[in-house]
Amino acid sequence: MARIDGWAVGIVANQREIVKAKKPGGTQEMQMGGVIYSDSADKAARFIMNCNQQKIPLVFFQDVTGFMVGSRSEHGGIIKDGAKMVNAMANSVVPKFTFIVGNSYGAGNYAMCGKAYDPRLIYAWPTAQIAVMSGASAGKTLLQIQEAALKAKGVSLSEEDKKALLENIEKQYNEQLSPYYAAARLWVDGVIDLRRPEK
């Protein structure tokens, strides 16, 4: 909770630090920064719902790579807790303001009030990255798809061809991660100008 120009607001932000989260039974789990885990999704969902009950506007600071994946997370309830967070976001009726200060990938973008949930404004830091996934991950995935398509046509690629194709895919994808690319397509309302105003 905070005040901006005297107005009460609720702030939902991603933390980029690696933390040790306490689990039931006294065990600890290392959690990577920028990833939404079950406990953080549950906490955020409750906070969003509380702010809506009290008619408090929400401010989101996104630096999110998405929800935690894997069988351990699924057994821990990430699907249920992630759905609870997205549901709370979808049903939120208070004014929402979003700032992308780092990464904004995949379902994390939705859960943290991305464009689909119609924030009053959505601005990006000049170094922000907005996409379905990171450039490196997307490059490998798209390379596998192109390689399979070429293999179906009877074309095999040498290691040099694969490397050149991967570099080309990553270059193109990394250009599309830019907040300027997003602003040109109205995915964000603008990019924050970090220059100090002239006096």
Beta strands, then each sheet from edge to edge (+ up, - down):
strand 1: 2-4
strand 2: 7-13
strand 3: 19-22
strand 4: 28-31
strand 5: 35-36
strand 6: 58-64
strand 7: 66-67
strand 8: 96-105
strand 9: 121-124
strand 10: 129-131
strand 11: 190-191
sheet 1: 1+ 2- 6- 8- 9- 11-
sheet 2: 1+ 2- 6- 8- 10-
sheet 3: 3+ 4-
sheet 4: 5+ 7+
end
